[in-house]
Amino acid sequence: MSPDIDPPCSLSEADYIKVIESIRQFYRCETRGQLETLIKETLFPLFRVQTFGASWIDFDLGRKTQGHGKTIFQLGYTQEEADAWQKVYPYHEDITRLFATSLRPVLAFDVDLPRSSLQDVMKNFLCDHPQYRKPGFESLHTVTSLIALVDPPDFNIGIGLTRFQPYEDPFTAREVRLAELIRPSLIHALKFIAINEEWKTTRSLVNQLSKTASPMCLIQPQGLITFCNEAFQNITNLKRGQFLPESFRELIKEREEGLTEPACVEAPSDFMDFITLPSGDVHCAWTRLVHSDETEAGCWLLKMKPVADPYLNTMLVMKRAGLTPREKEIAERMCDGLGDSNISQRLFISPATLKNHFKSIYQKLDVHSRTQLMERLRPTSKSERS
């Protein structure tokens, strides 16, 4: 779906100012109280929504299904409503399928899916769960539209910004674009708060990391490994008390610098980090942790994942080709099958500017057509993503 009226070729100056300030504040956010204030004072008026929900989600990319979630943060719901909304996740088959076959981390009803799809979801859910038709669960009956954000490549965090009756206005390309720009810093704030609460309250984070199959470690800013699980040792041949190689430490430095000032405002600077090990290429996901009794200073949680699926392979190809954040966004939308007009509308750029980006993208990827670009970035079919 596309907006019926072409939007302007740029977001307003007021929108950009709000985005810049929001990004800065989310990267500095360290407590639930700070996050609640930011969402109420920034996201609610910016997106004209009434509720915000973020959850750990059980997203099966191969089967394109979504299981029940676990709430990280909620605002605008009662606890009972939030618990009920967790049960709605498996009913979102259309948007789950679209996330599984798309490279875009933000999707919205009214823009990417018809509003009737959301209405069908809620109708089917309430038919199966009549206990939620009673007073106290009004949000389940009066929802009008929704913007959804996820955190690839693991897709383990889902965020919903929701409108309810009597607010009937549809979401537009503007709100989707604002969500795309703010998403990396918002995801960072949510992970920071959720993981640090686990770190502070249960002191069981190390025990959990020891049991996980994914290579993970805790690292001080200067690169000293304060903890690592067996999977990390096996893939890197590094142990606790050793320093990470210089290539890793450069990534930490970049992450530290990125917390203070957004590198790019017109396009989200959320390129993924990759490192080449003897065993192959791996993706590095970083989460900042605060000071704790176990560490003399703040540290980073590093989770590694081998580049073994088409999504990560696409991200790696674009990064190695040297695509800019804007070029990356355009290439992703080309791979998703969006036409030139649709891409320029969604990214708020002119057709002439878009064509200039096409030339640069083709040159960097050494291709000469959209078909060749698709083959270069997504050599396997969408149905094979897993």
C-alpha positions as CSV (number, residue, x, y, z in Angstrom):
1,M,0.0,0.0,0.0
2,S,1.1,3.6,-0.6
3,P,-0.3,6.9,0.4
4,D,-2.8,8.3,-2.0
5,I,-1.1,11.7,-2.0
6,D,2.6,12.2,-2.6
7,P,4.2,13.5,0.6
8,P,6.8,16.3,0.5
9,C,10.3,15.3,-0.4
10,S,11.5,15.9,3.1
11,L,10.3,15.7,6.7
12,S,9.6,19.0,8.3
13,E,12.4,20.8,10.2
14,A,10.3,20.4,13.4
15,D,10.2,16.6,12.8
16,Y,14.0,16.4,12.4
17,I,14.6,18.5,15.5
18,K,12.4,16.1,17.5
19,V,14.1,13.1,16.0
20,I,17.6,14.3,16.8
21,E,16.6,15.1,20.4
22,S,14.8,11.8,20.8
23,I,17.8,9.8,19.6
24,R,20.1,11.6,22.0
25,Q,17.8,11.1,25.0
26,F,17.1,7.4,24.3
27,Y,20.8,6.7,24.1
28,R,21.2,8.4,27.5
29,C,18.2,6.7,29.1
30,E,19.1,4.4,32.0
31,T,15.9,3.9,34.1
32,R,12.3,3.0,33.6
33,G,11.3,6.4,35.0
34,Q,13.4,8.2,32.4
35,L,12.0,5.9,29.6
36,E,8.4,6.5,30.7
37,T,8.8,10.2,30.6
38,L,10.5,10.1,27.2
39,I,7.7,8.0,25.7
40,K,5.0,10.2,27.2
41,E,6.5,13.5,26.2
42,T,8.1,12.5,22.9
43,L,6.7,9.4,21.2
44,F,3.0,9.9,22.2
45,P,2.7,13.4,20.7
46,L,5.1,12.7,17.8
47,F,3.1,9.6,16.6
48,R,-0.3,10.6,18.1
49,V,-0.7,7.3,19.8
50,Q,-2.2,6.3,23.1
51,T,-0.2,3.2,24.1
52,F,3.3,1.8,23.9
53,G,4.3,-1.8,24.4
54,A,7.6,-3.6,24.1
55,S,8.1,-7.4,24.6
56,W,10.6,-10.2,24.2
57,I,8.9,-12.2,21.4
58,D,9.2,-15.8,20.2
59,F,9.6,-15.2,16.5
60,D,10.2,-18.2,14.2
61,L,11.7,-16.7,11.1
62,G,11.7,-19.9,9.2
63,R,8.1,-20.8,9.9
64,K,7.0,-17.1,9.8
65,T,5.1,-17.5,13.1
66,Q,5.1,-15.6,16.3
67,G,4.5,-17.0,19.8
68,H,3.5,-15.4,23.1
69,G,5.6,-12.5,24.3
70,K,7.0,-11.4,27.6
71,T,6.5,-7.7,28.5
72,I,9.6,-5.5,28.8
73,F,7.8,-2.2,29.0
74,Q,4.2,-0.9,28.7
75,L,2.5,2.4,28.9
76,G,-1.1,3.3,28.5
77,Y,-2.4,-0.2,29.4
78,T,-3.4,-1.8,32.7
79,Q,-1.4,-4.9,33.6
80,E,-4.4,-7.1,32.8
81,E,-4.7,-5.5,29.4
82,A,-0.9,-5.9,28.7
83,D,-1.1,-9.6,29.6
84,A,-4.1,-10.0,27.2
85,W,-2.2,-8.3,24.4
86,Q,0.7,-10.8,24.8
87,K,-1.8,-13.5,23.7
88,V,-2.7,-11.5,20.5
89,Y,0.8,-12.0,19.0
90,P,0.2,-15.4,17.4
91,Y,-2.8,-14.0,15.6
92,H,-0.7,-11.4,13.7
93,E,0.0,-13.8,10.8
94,D,0.0,-11.1,8.1
95,I,2.4,-8.7,9.6
96,T,4.6,-11.6,10.9
97,R,4.8,-13.0,7.4
98,L,5.7,-9.6,6.0
99,F,8.5,-9.1,8.6
100,A,9.8,-12.6,7.7
101,T,10.1,-11.8,4.0
102,S,11.1,-8.2,4.2
103,L,14.3,-6.4,5.1
104,R,12.4,-3.5,6.7
105,P,12.3,-3.4,10.6
106,V,9.2,-1.1,10.7
107,L,5.8,-1.9,9.3
108,A,2.4,-0.2,9.8
109,F,-1.2,-0.9,9.2
110,D,-2.6,1.7,6.7
111,V,0.8,1.9,5.0
112,D,2.1,-1.7,4.6
113,L,-1.0,-3.6,5.4
114,P,-4.7,-2.7,5.2
115,R,-6.5,-1.7,8.4
116,S,-9.0,-4.5,7.7
117,S,-6.1,-7.0,8.5
118,L,-5.8,-5.7,12.0
119,Q,-9.6,-5.7,12.4
120,D,-9.6,-9.4,11.4
121,V,-6.8,-10.1,13.9
122,M,-8.8,-8.6,16.8
123,K,-12.1,-10.2,15.7
124,N,-10.5,-13.7,15.6
125,F,-8.8,-13.2,18.9
126,L,-11.9,-12.0,20.8
127,C,-13.9,-14.9,19.2
128,D,-11.4,-17.3,20.7
129,H,-11.1,-15.4,24.0
130,P,-14.6,-14.1,24.9
131,Q,-13.5,-13.4,28.5
132,Y,-11.8,-10.3,27.2
133,R,-15.1,-8.7,25.9
134,K,-15.9,-7.4,29.4
135,P,-15.1,-3.9,30.8
136,G,-11.4,-3.4,31.6
137,F,-10.2,-4.6,28.3
138,E,-11.4,-1.7,26.1
139,S,-8.1,-1.5,24.2
140,L,-8.8,-4.9,22.6
141,H,-12.1,-3.7,21.3
142,T,-11.2,-0.1,20.2
143,V,-7.8,-0.4,18.5
144,T,-7.8,1.4,15.1
145,S,-4.2,1.1,13.9
146,L,-0.7,0.0,14.8
147,I,3.0,0.6,14.0
148,A,5.2,-2.4,14.7
149,L,9.0,-2.3,15.1
150,V,11.4,-5.3,15.5
151,D,15.1,-5.9,16.2
152,P,16.7,-8.0,13.5
153,P,18.5,-10.3,13.0
154,D,17.2,-12.2,16.0
155,F,13.7,-10.6,16.0
156,N,13.5,-11.1,19.7
157,I,12.1,-7.6,20.6
158,G,8.8,-6.4,19.3
159,I,7.4,-2.9,19.8
160,G,3.9,-1.6,19.2
161,L,2.7,2.0,18.9
162,T,-1.1,2.0,18.9
163,R,-4.1,4.2,18.2
164,F,-7.6,3.7,19.6
165,Q,-11.0,5.1,19.0
166,P,-12.0,7.9,18.7
167,Y,-8.6,8.4,16.9
168,E,-9.4,7.1,13.4
169,D,-6.7,8.9,11.4
170,P,-4.5,6.4,9.4
171,F,-0.8,6.1,9.9
172,T,1.2,7.6,7.0
173,A,4.7,7.4,5.5
174,R,5.7,10.2,7.9
175,E,5.1,8.1,11.0
176,V,6.8,5.1,9.5
177,R,9.8,7.2,8.6
178,L,10.0,8.7,12.1
179,A,9.8,5.2,13.6
180,E,12.6,4.0,11.3
181,L,14.9,6.9,12.4
182,I,14.2,6.5,16.1
183,R,14.1,2.7,16.3
184,P,17.9,1.9,16.9
185,S,18.1,4.3,19.9
186,L,14.8,3.1,21.3
187,I,15.8,-0.6,21.0
188,H,19.1,0.3,22.7
189,A,17.2,1.9,25.6
190,L,14.9,-1.0,26.0
191,K,17.7,-3.6,26.0
192,F,19.8,-1.5,28.3
193,I,17.0,-1.2,30.9
194,A,15.8,-4.8,30.6
195,I,19.2,-6.5,30.8
196,N,20.5,-4.3,33.5
197,E,17.4,-4.9,35.7
198,E,18.1,-8.6,35.3
199,W,21.8,-7.9,36.1
200,K,21.0,-5.9,39.3
201,T,18.0,-7.8,40.7
202,T,18.8,-11.4,40.3
203,R,22.6,-11.4,39.8
204,S,22.0,-14.4,37.6
205,L,23.0,-13.0,34.3
206,V,26.4,-14.8,34.3
207,N,24.6,-18.1,35.1
208,Q,22.2,-17.5,32.2
209,L,25.0,-16.7,29.8
210,S,26.9,-19.8,30.8
211,K,24.0,-21.9,29.7
212,T,23.1,-20.2,26.4
213,A,24.3,-21.8,23.1
214,S,25.1,-18.5,21.5
215,P,28.7,-17.2,21.9
216,M,28.5,-14.4,24.6
217,C,30.8,-12.4,26.8
218,L,31.1,-9.4,29.1
219,I,33.7,-6.9,28.1
220,Q,35.1,-3.8,29.8
221,P,35.4,-0.7,27.5
222,Q,39.1,-1.2,27.1
223,G,38.5,-4.7,25.7
224,L,39.2,-6.9,28.8
225,I,37.0,-10.0,28.9
226,T,35.5,-10.3,32.4
227,F,33.3,-13.3,31.5
228,C,32.8,-15.6,28.5
229,N,30.8,-18.8,28.0
230,E,32.1,-22.0,26.4
231,A,30.6,-21.2,23.0
232,F,32.5,-17.9,22.9
233,Q,35.8,-19.6,23.9
234,N,35.3,-22.3,21.2
235,I,34.6,-19.8,18.4
236,T,37.3,-17.2,19.3
237,N,40.0,-19.2,21.3
238,L,39.8,-16.4,23.9
239,K,39.3,-16.7,27.7
240,R,38.4,-14.6,30.7
241,G,41.2,-12.1,31.6
242,Q,42.4,-11.8,28.0
243,F,41.9,-8.7,25.8
244,L,39.8,-8.8,22.6
245,P,41.8,-8.3,19.4
246,E,42.1,-4.7,18.1
247,S,39.3,-5.2,15.5
248,F,36.8,-5.8,18.3
249,R,38.1,-2.9,20.4
250,E,37.6,-0.6,17.4
251,L,33.9,-1.7,17.3
252,I,33.5,-1.0,21.1
253,K,35.0,2.5,20.5
254,E,32.6,3.2,17.7
255,R,29.7,2.1,19.9
256,E,30.8,4.3,22.7
257,E,31.0,7.3,20.4
258,G,27.6,6.5,18.8
259,L,25.9,6.8,22.2
260,T,26.6,10.5,22.4
261,E,25.9,11.8,18.9
262,P,23.9,10.2,16.1
263,A,26.1,9.8,13.1
264,C,23.3,10.4,10.6
265,V,19.9,11.9,11.1
266,E,18.3,11.5,7.6
267,A,18.9,7.7,7.7
268,P,19.2,5.4,10.7
269,S,22.8,4.5,11.3
270,D,22.1,0.9,12.3
271,F,24.6,-1.0,10.2
272,M,25.4,-4.3,11.8
273,D,28.9,-5.1,13.1
274,F,30.7,-8.1,11.6
275,I,34.0,-9.8,12.4
276,T,35.8,-12.4,10.4
277,L,37.1,-15.3,12.5
278,P,38.9,-18.5,11.4
279,S,35.6,-20.2,11.6
280,G,33.9,-17.6,9.3
281,D,32.1,-14.3,9.5
282,V,30.1,-13.5,12.6
283,H,27.6,-10.8,13.5
284,C,28.3,-8.9,16.7
285,A,25.4,-7.5,18.8
286,W,26.3,-5.1,21.6
287,T,24.4,-4.1,24.8
288,R,25.8,-1.6,27.3
289,L,25.7,-2.6,31.0
290,V,26.0,-0.2,33.9
291,H,28.4,-0.4,36.9
292,S,27.8,-3.5,39.0
293,D,29.5,-5.3,41.9
294,E,31.0,-7.9,39.5
295,T,32.8,-5.2,37.4
296,E,34.9,-2.3,38.4
297,A,33.4,-0.2,35.6
298,G,30.6,-0.3,33.1
299,C,30.9,-3.0,30.5
300,W,29.4,-4.4,27.3
301,L,27.5,-7.6,26.7
302,L,28.6,-9.1,23.3
303,K,26.5,-11.7,21.6
304,M,27.9,-13.3,18.4
305,K,26.0,-15.1,15.6
306,P,27.5,-16.9,12.6
307,V,26.5,-15.4,9.3
308,A,24.5,-18.4,8.2
309,D,21.2,-17.1,7.1
310,P,20.2,-14.9,4.1
311,Y,19.3,-11.9,6.2
312,L,22.7,-11.5,7.8
313,N,24.4,-12.4,4.5
314,T,22.5,-9.5,2.8
315,M,23.6,-7.1,5.6
316,L,27.2,-8.2,5.3
317,V,27.3,-7.8,1.5
318,M,25.9,-4.2,1.8
319,K,28.4,-3.3,4.5
320,R,31.4,-4.7,2.7
321,A,30.3,-2.9,-0.5
322,G,30.5,0.4,1.5
323,L,26.9,1.5,1.1
324,T,26.0,4.6,3.1
325,P,23.0,4.4,5.5
326,R,20.8,6.0,2.9
327,E,21.9,3.7,0.2
328,K,21.4,0.7,2.5
329,E,17.8,1.8,3.0
330,I,17.2,2.2,-0.7
331,A,18.7,-1.2,-1.5
332,E,16.6,-2.9,1.1
333,R,13.4,-1.4,-0.3
334,M,14.4,-2.4,-3.8
335,C,15.0,-6.0,-2.6
336,D,11.5,-5.9,-1.0
337,G,10.0,-5.1,-4.4
338,L,9.0,-1.5,-3.8
339,G,8.8,0.7,-6.9
340,D,10.7,4.0,-7.4
341,S,7.8,6.2,-6.5
342,N,7.0,4.2,-3.4
343,I,10.7,4.3,-2.2
344,S,11.0,8.1,-2.7
345,Q,7.7,8.6,-0.9
346,R,8.7,6.5,2.1
347,L,12.2,8.0,2.4
348,F,11.1,11.5,1.7
349,I,13.5,12.1,-1.2
350,S,13.0,13.4,-4.7
351,P,13.0,11.0,-7.7
352,A,16.1,12.7,-9.0
353,T,18.0,12.1,-5.7
354,L,16.8,8.5,-5.8
355,K,18.2,8.0,-9.3
356,N,21.6,9.3,-8.1
357,H,21.6,6.9,-5.3
358,F,20.7,4.0,-7.7
359,K,23.9,4.8,-9.7
360,S,26.0,4.8,-6.6
361,I,24.5,1.5,-5.3
362,Y,24.9,-0.2,-8.7
363,Q,28.5,0.9,-8.9
364,K,29.4,-0.3,-5.4
365,L,27.7,-3.6,-5.8
366,D,29.0,-4.0,-9.4
367,V,25.5,-4.6,-10.8
368,H,23.7,-3.0,-13.7
369,S,20.0,-3.6,-13.0
370,R,17.5,-4.1,-10.3
371,T,17.4,-7.8,-11.1
372,Q,21.1,-8.2,-10.7
373,L,20.9,-6.3,-7.4
374,M,18.3,-8.7,-6.2
375,E,20.5,-11.6,-7.2
376,R,23.6,-10.0,-5.5
377,L,21.9,-9.3,-2.2
378,R,19.3,-12.0,-2.0
379,P,20.6,-15.1,-3.9
380,T,18.1,-17.3,-2.2
381,S,14.3,-16.9,-2.5
382,K,12.4,-15.2,0.2
383,S,10.7,-18.5,1.1
384,E,14.1,-19.9,2.0
385,R,14.9,-17.4,4.8
386,S,15.4,-19.2,8.0
